[in-house]
């Protein structure tokens, strides 16, 4: 009769040899997944989550997006009124979307003190950003959101934020199938291959 410790050793050695290969095979077959927490609702901050989600969906990934606080506004039926504010955003130099190339190439670093006191500055910045987006042929936020929907991205609204801001489900696009809290979303994020907070 063979010694049980020899049998255990043989099993352990065999598992050590086979397990890494089997795990690698399973990883290759597994569909990658990604979760995104979208917390901001301005024009410029709407792009990163929708670009990442639509790209991942196009690559065949399973994607879930959790919209909370100001990000929840990105699920409203009409998002054509999104604005951008350069105030307090040092990473956003103003560039003009019109004029000769040398003029369009200038970074107009306008001091916050000027931005804060000039009436209509945010409206002007929004108009310039939308014109630049149009000139460069970049998809609109609405088009990116549609690409996410068509790609099967799971759009999730934060129930606490819905309650906090007094929204109703009918304020949002019908593709939002789920409203939940952090306790429901966090296990999704834990199990995802990639989890992003934007």
N, C-alpha and C positions, 0 to 999 in steps of 0.2 A: 504494500500500500504506500502511495506517495505521501510525502510530508506536506501538510497543509500550507506551511510557509513557502515551500517551493512552488506550489500551485499559485499562491497569492503573488509571488514574485513574477512568475511567468505571465499571469494575467495583467499585472501592472506594466510589465515591459511591453506586452502586446498593445495595451491601451495607449501607452506613451508613443508607440510607433504609428498607430492608426488614427488616433483622435485628432491631431492637428490637421491631417489631410482631410478627414471627414468634416471638421468644422469649416475649413476653407471652402470645401465643396458646397456646404450649406450656405455660407456667406455669399458665394457667387450666384446661387439660385434665388436668394432673398431679394425682394424688391426693396430698394432703399426708401427710407421715410424721413420726412422733415416736418418739424413744427416751427411756426413763427408766431411770436407775440408782437402784435402791432399796437403801439401805444400813442402814436402821433398822427394827427389828422390834417396837416398842412400839405400844400401841393408838393413841395420838395420832399417831404418825409413819406408821402404816399408811394413814391416810386420804388424805393428799396424792397419793401415786403412783396409788392405785386410783381416786380421783376424777378425776384428770387423764386417766388412761388410758381409763377407761370413757366419759368425755365425748368425748374425741377419737375413740374407736371409734364412738360413736353419731353423730358428725358425718361418718363415712365415712373417717376417716384410717387409715393403716397404722401400727400401734403395736407396738413391741417393748419389753418391760420386762426389765431385767437385774437379778436379785436377788443381792446379794453381802453378805458378812459377816452382820450380824444381820438384814438385810433378807431373807436366804434363808429365815428362819423363817416368813415370810409365805406360803411355798409348801407348808408342812406340811399334811397332811390335816386336822388339827384345830387351828384357831387361835382357839378359843373362850376360851383361857386368856390372851390378850394382856393385858398390864398397862400402866398409865401411871404414871410417877413424876414428881411435881412437884418432887422434890429437885433443886436446881440448875437449875430451869427458871423463871427470873424472868418469863417471858412467860405463865405459866399461873397466873392467880389462881384460887383455888377458889371456885366458886359452888355454892350448894346447889340441888339439883333438886326441893326440896319446901318447903312452908311458904307463907306469904303472899308476894305479889309484892315487897314492900319487903325481905323477908328474902332472897328469891332474887336480888335485885339487888345484894346486897353482895359486893364482891370481898374474899375472905378471904385476904389476903396473909400467909401464915404463914411465919415465918422458917425458913431452912434448918436452923438449930440445933434447932428444935422438930421439924421433919419427920424429921430424922436420928435422933432418940432416942426418938420415940414409937413403940412397937411397933404394927405393923399399919397404919401410916399409908399406905403404898403400896396396900395392899388397900382401905382406905377411899377413897382417891383414885380408884382404879379403879372401885369400886362407884358412886361419885358421878358419874364420867364416863359410865359405861354407862347410868345412870339418866337423865342429862341427854340423851344421844343418843336414848334411847327416848322420853322426854317430847317432844322436838322433832321426832320422826318422821324422824330421819336414818337412812339405811340402815346396816346393820351392815357391818363389814369383810368378813364372809363374803358378804353380798349384793353388795357392790361387786366383790369378786373374781369372783363368778359372772357379774356383768354384763360384766366384762372378757373372761371366757372366751367368753360368748355373743356378744360383739362381735368376736371373732376376734383379740384381743390375743395376741401371741406372748410367752409366758412363758418366760424363759430363766434357768436356774440357773447360778451361778458354780461351775465344776468345782473350782477351787482351794479355795473355801470348803467345798464338799461334802467334799473330802479333809481339809481342815484340821480341821473339826469332827466328822469321823467319821460323816457322814450316808451313807445309801444311797438310791438312786433310789426305792425303795419307801416311803421316809419321806414322799415328796411326792405331791401330787395328780397324777393321770395326765395332766392337760393340759399338764404341763411336758414338752415334746417334745425339748428341747435343753439340754445342759449344756456350757458352753464357757468359755473364758478371755477375758481382756481383749483379747488379740490378735485374736480372732474378733469380739468385740462392737464394738471401736472403729471398724472400717470402717463398720458399720451406723450408729453415732452420727455419724460424719463425713458420711455421705450424707443424714442425716435433715434435714428442714426445721427441726425443733425438737428439741433434746436437753437433757434436764434431769437434774440430780444431786440426789437427795433423800435 
